[in-house]
Amino acid sequence: MGTREKPAFFLPRRDRLGRWDLEAARILQERLRTRVETRDRLGSVSLVGGTDLAYERDEARYVAAAVVLDARTLRVVETATARGRVRFPYVPGYLSFREAPAILRALARLEHQPDLLLVDGHGLAHPRGFGIASHLGVLLDLPTIGVAKSILVGEADEPRPERGARAALRHAGRRVGTVLRTRAGVAPVYVSVGHRVSLGTATRWVLRLSAGYRIPEPIRQAHMRVNRLRSEGRW
């Protein structure tokens, strides 16, 4: 971000038939998972960031956006985008290998580093406990929160219909996230730790940043940005 060195992101190799080595990707996820911090280490939060990514209709190209907001007023401070060709296929549980390189490119173009980053996707609520929010957080050493619109793994009761209602999301005998109602009578979101944030703090921040909408404002702003660029055909 700004003058910061861009972190390295490693894609698995292809074999002679052009197939991606998912076993190598799994091993990398499990190795990096040991670096995830699930306690609060985020300090004062003045700037919050959000990311999103959109694809061309044939999913051959992407546009990614990173947006920074004032944490108090939710005013947009800065936006950066990145475009390119998709290199990795969609494989459930391996989203970070498809989308994180693009998001890292957008984040690297920001002049303002967010103190906390919200990612459209999961963190610990993942088959190997290492979704895209955790992957980005570990690579950037940045506090991150995963905010997803659907469950990837685990089971949970439906929270009550009022804003702020919540329920535990559990997988393999442990809690991996929170099902949070950010707007009364609207479908909940699924919050999980990315890196350097506790689940309680992550849940409070997502609710605080969801100003009248289901999706928290940093991610919503990034989503609007990529959709606008996609509608304009600016690939």
Secondary structure, DSSP 4 states (H G I P E B T S, - for coil): -TTSPPPP--PPPB-TTS-B-HHHHHHHHHHHHTT---S-------EEEEEEEEE-TTSSEEEEEEEEEETTT--EEEEEEEEEE--S---TT-HHHHHHHHHHHHHHT-SS--SEEEEES-SSSSTTS--HHHHHHHHHT--EEEEESS-SS-B-PPPPSSTT-EEEEEETTEEEEEEE--STTS--EEEEEEES--HHHHHHHHHHH-SSSSS-HHHHHHHHHHHHHHHTT--
